[in-house]
Amino acid sequence: MNAEEIGAEAGVPGSRIKFGMTVLFSRLSGRLEARFDAERDQLPLWLPVGFGLGVAAWFALSDAYAWTAFLLAAGALLFGALGRAGTRWGKALAIFAFAAALGCGHIWWKAERIAAPVLDHPRMAEFTGTIERFQRLPARDSVRLVVRSADTGLPPRLRVNVDAEDAVPALQPGATVRIRAWMMPPPPMAVPGAYDFARYAWFSRIGGTGRASEVEVIAPAGEPGWRAMIAGWRQSLADHVQSRLSGGEGGIATALATGDQGAISEVDAEAMRRSGLAHLLSVSGLHLTAVVGAVMLLTLKLLALSPMLALRFRLTVVAAGAGALAGIAYTIVTGAEVPTVRACVAAILVLIGVALGREAITLRLVAVGALIVLLFWPESLAGASFQLSFAAITAIVALHEHPRIKALLTRRDEGLAQKVGRFLLALILTGLAVEIALAPIALYHFHKAGFYGALANVVAIPLTTFIIMPLEALALLFDLVALGAPFWWLTGQTLSLLLGLAHAVAETPGAVALLPTMPMPAFALMVGGGLWICLWKTKWRRWGLLPVAAGAFWALGTPAPDLVVTGDGQHLALRTDRGGFALLRTRAGDYVRDMLSETSGYEGELAAIEDLPTAACSADLCAAHFTRDGRTWRLLATRSRRYVDYEPLERACAAADIVVSDRSLPRTCLPRWLKADRTLLERTGGLAITLGDRPRVVTVRDRVGRHPWMRFD
């Protein structure tokens, strides 16, 4: 017996407690070892999860102190787990902690490495530069240029929108232009939970954005580099498709061929989102699989016509190589966006597996693809595109790897009706799995999710994959000999069917679930629980239901804010006593209206504050009162650039609980609870205010923290 056991036998209290803890830890370690041994084939799948956790922690935590604390915590976990390196679970935990630290350090390093100058304030600028990218936006009647500026007083890279009527043919990548435009810094998140363009601009090294009033081509594009050549081919293809098909059909056909969604009207795009079919517009796994599969099948059948080739060569390997080349070409032509690159990497890995005679489509394949994307583009983790893409493919593969589902959907010798029924069942189950996996992500980023997407996809996915895309490919092919018109007509008809389905589903009552801005921890719980369910195989995967349920209840229980204020102070939405929302400025554009509606989880028409019975408005000020949980709150807001007389403003401030203004108010303006004028909003960004027994204010600064693209005073 050792000293602890002797002390425990002798009844020494400290030794007994220590001995009990040792026994308890030993039993726990044994159970963990048994679990991890049973899941040993699944452990590599957690490597990209650990790396992604580190990247996500950098985005979620507020500043360098918090990022450093995370790195120290990951390091402590790493060294603690190394103390149990003789066990499988100790090694796995050490590797996971190392991956998390590596992910946090990697994104932090990249964010600092790519730092580029950013405009410090809006201004009218005239500058000369070279066009790097050119994109037509027919739905907005404009074109978008990314210009490398030669003016030392401006950031080196700027994004400028130009009216379509001013876009002369010489505006091409490589051309030198002189532009006069109203430029501003990349706009930050306007209200908590809205889209953060400043983050996208930072990682794209765009230092300013604006709209041109004058554009002059100084020198046409010279001999284009390979990037410019690809961009030119892509734009020529888009122009060709739009010349063959007009309207919504042309916009979707262009998106399928080039990945450019600029020609899709907002009405059609919204219908696709509400019906759960928006993923068809973004070139990713579905489209790349169709292209690679078609090329591989066609190559295999054509080569098999030759007995000599069929006997001397492994045609499967040759066909896989042709499919890989087609996938790479399609990825480049469609802009090499992150979802397409991810799908291309996955497709190449699948083809390698096919060539080697191995089972190709597995969760390990998905994990390798995710790790490659995160290594090269770690910032993509924070975007909806990466999350939706990998959530969908992970859910599909995990579903079809489940033994019961695999047994249910395995092909067998049966009649045609049974085969069709089994195929439809597979589509429905796959659609449900995808909808469940994507719903939290859609609600977090877009504040809405479609209820009928699974059923709509049963029709839309086969229609797009097996009919629309092959028809469009044939139309483009036969255009080489001026015989593509019949195929374009068929393509237009099938696209009309797809659009009709999207609008019909979107207009069905109850088709969309809306939620106000979701708390980040609730979203993290659902994502973590979902990964736990998908990546493990034994019964303890069921424990993932607990965090999923907790996150869902948290998200559903989060009330809509009572007052939402944009970061510039010009716009606010007030929740009315009937549950609707009213705007301060009735001339607010569609973008502002949609943003305030979505972040508030409200779909109806926005009223005007001045029309409320409890409001009194002039051209310069609006005052309103409303009741929350038995307490009456009084709101005062400015809505013009004109100054108000000093004494009346001071009295109005004193009578108000909350004052909102897009300009700095005098110190003598002292509301009873909150003064959200320009001085405060420059420090906090937009606000989401929930009133009641315990009033709470969430700011953009709370959501974004002190990341390099956010500059609060």
Helices and strands as residue ranges (DSSP letters): H 3-9, H 13-38, G 43-45, H 46-60, H 64-82, H 88-113, E 123-137, G 138-140, E 142-149, E 157-163, G 164-166, E 176-184, H 197-204, E 208-219, H 226-244, H 247-258, H 266-274, G 278-280, H 285-303, H 307-312, H 315-333, H 338-356, H 363-376, G 378-382, H 384-401, H 403-409, H 416-446, E 448-450, H 453-462, I 463-468, H 469-479, H 485-506, E 512-514, H 520-535, G 539-544, H 545-557, E 563-565, E 572-575, E 581-583, H 590-600, E 607-608, G 609-611, E 615-617, E 621-628, E 631-638, H 646-655, E 658-660, E 674-676, H 678-684, E 687-690, E 696-699, H 700-704
